[in-house]
């Protein structure tokens, strides 16, 4: 598929349809610094590369929940909003609006205050 005899981890991620971990980390990092606009630039780039919003939401919540820097309360705030966005997307809601809401709640929850 990639024209070589060796398959790398990045090749597997590309075929699996997963968002780059570095992009998810950039979103979380921007939210920790309360930089909503920076996080949305990454989100827009991911969407423009054709990744589904649900994939990004899934990876974002998995990263936040597994990160020991955040309290259970912060994790639950993000997870709840991600679950609401998941339901809305299944019901046909706009991907960019749902991602904007998820990023907004994530920035509020994770910002160091």
N, C-alpha and C positions, 0 to 999 in steps of 0.2 A: 504494500500500500504506500509506503513512504520511499520506495526506490532503493532501499539499502538492505543488507543482510542482517543487520542488527536492529533490534527494537529497544528504544530507550523508555524510561519511565514517563517522559514527557509525551512520547508517542501514545502510550497507553491512556494517559489522561486525556489527550486530544480525542482519541477514538471513543472514550467513555462519555464524553460530553461534560466533563467536570470543569468548573471554573478554576483558573490557576489559583493555587493557594496564596501566592503573593498578592493577588488582587483582593482576596478576602482579607488578608492581613492589612493591606493599605486602607480598606474601609474601616476596619476596627481601629487602627491607629489614628485615623482622622477623627473618628467619633470620640476616642479617648481625649483627644485634644480639642474637642467640641468644634470641629471644622466640618460642618455639614456640607458646605459647597465642595470641599475637596473629596469627600466621600462620594458625593453625587457625580463628580467627574469620572471616578472609577466605575461607578454603577452604569453610567451612560456608555462608557467604553465597552464594558462587558456585554451590555445589551446590543450594541452595534456590531459586536463580533458574533452575534447570533445565539448567544446562550439564553436559555429560558429563565425567566425571573424566578421560577420555583426552584431551579437548581441553585441559583445564587442565594436565595433565602435559606434553603436547606443547609448549604455549606456555612453560611454566616452564623446560623443558630448553633450548629455543631461546634464551630470554633469558639464562640462566646461561652457556651456551656462547659467546654473542656478547659477553658482558660482559668487558672487558679488565681489570677489577679482580681477577679470580679466576685462580689458577694453573691450569695444565692438570690437575694432580692433583685439585684441587677440582672442576673441571668434569667430570672422568672419574668421580669418586665419585657425583656427582649424576646424570650420564647413565646410569651402570650401574644405579642404583636405579630410575630412570625406565623403563629398558628392562625390568627385572624386573617392575615394576608393570604395564607395558603387556601383557606376556605373561600375567600373572595375571588381568588384566581380561578379556582375550580368552578365557581359560579359565573365566570366570564368577565371579571373586572379587568381594568386596564393595568398592564404590567408595570409601566413606569410610575403610575400613581401609587400602586401598592408598595413598590420598592422605595419610593420617596417617603412613604409613611413609616416603613420599617426602619429606614436609615434615620429618620427624625427621632423615633423612639429610642433607637440604639444610641444616638448621640446624647440624648437627654439622660439615658440610664448610665452610660459609661463615662461621661465627662467627669474629669477629676474636679470636684468642687469642694 
